[in-house]
């Protein structure tokens, strides 16, 4: 899945940073989403949406990919809440 996101970044350095960020935080984000949604499929969708949002911010140079697990969990949980409201 990370390959899909990397195709959206042109700069090889940005790709490497995003890859490391994804590999570091994907599982924590999935666990948080699963706890909120209770469904593997919904959790995967929520994490995918969260990474797309992070990617867009990265492409716009609004964020630098750093921070702790709590930051990523909050991002994933924010998407989860949106999914629950549908």
Beta strands, then each sheet from edge to edge (+ up, - down):
end
